[in-house]
Amino acid sequence: MIKVYVTTKEKKIKHILVSGHANFATYGKDIVCAGVSSIITTSINAILSFKETIKVIDKENLEIEVLENDLITDTLLKNMLDLLTNLEENYPKNISIVMKGK
């Protein structure tokens, strides 16, 4: 299962950690994994095309640290979370979003 941990502070996304594997299908045919990868990559690239308001750390897991909350960053992160939530609703055995914070 892919786990997406989202940390918020004052209703703003501050940190995202993505770990695990969807295990929906065999490697190369996993539509859940492909969906998650596409959503996250597109969102990161869109944010970074405007401003460096996020820091991406990619070791064994993907981590996104929000350096500055502004309208564009917040809008694109919310859109990313909405799309991932839609995947979670359709594939609850393969992706889980865990929200923590205030």
N, C-alpha and C positions, 0 to 999 in steps of 0.2 A: 504494500500500500504506500502511496505517496502521501506524506504528511507535510502540510503547509502551516507553519507556525507564524502567526502575525501578532506583533506586539504594537499596541497603540498607547498613546499618551495624549490626553485631552482631545480624544476622537481623531487624532492624526496618526497615520501609520508611521512607525519609527524603525521597524526592523521586520524582515521576513526571512525565514529559514525554510528551505525546501529539501526534503530528504526522502529516501526510499525509492521503490520501484512500483509501478502500477500493477504489474503481473496480470494484466487483462488478457494479453495474448503473447505469443512468442516474440522474441527479439526481432525488431524490424517490422513487426505487424501490429504493435501495440498502439491503438488509436488514442488511448487515454494518455500514455506517455508522450506521444506526439503532440497531442492537444496542449498539455501542460507546458511542454518545451516551447511550442510556438507562441502561446500566450505570454509566457515570461520573457522570452527573447525579444518579441516585438515590443513589449512594454518597456523593457530596459533600454532598448535602442531608441525608442521614441523619446524617453526622458532625457537620455544622454545627448540626443541631437539638439536639444534646446539649451541645456545647462548641466553642469556636473553637480547635481543636487543629491545624487546617490553614489554609494560606493558598493561595488560588486566584488564579493569574495567567493571564489569557486575552488574549493579544495575537494573534499569528498562530498560535501553538500553545497548547495547554492545558498549564499547569504546576500541579502540586500540590506545595506544600512542607509537610512535616510539622513543625509547631512543637513538638508534644508527643506522645510515644507513651504512650497509656494503653490499657486493655483494650478499650474501645469503639472507639476509633480504629483500633487494630491489627486487631481482629476485622473491622471493616467494610472496611478496606483489603485484608486477606487475601481476604475474600469477593469484592471487586471484582476482584482479580487472578485468583482462581480462575475467575470468570465469563469474564473476558477470555481466559484460557488455553483455556477450552472453545471459545470462538469461534475462537481461533488453530488449534486442532486440527481444527475443521470447515472452516475457510476459510484454509488456510496461504498462499494466494497473495494474500490481501487484508489480513491483519493479522499482525504479528510483534511478539513481546515480547522485549526485550533486557534481561537482568538484569545489573547490575554492582554490585560492592561486596563486602563481607565477610559 
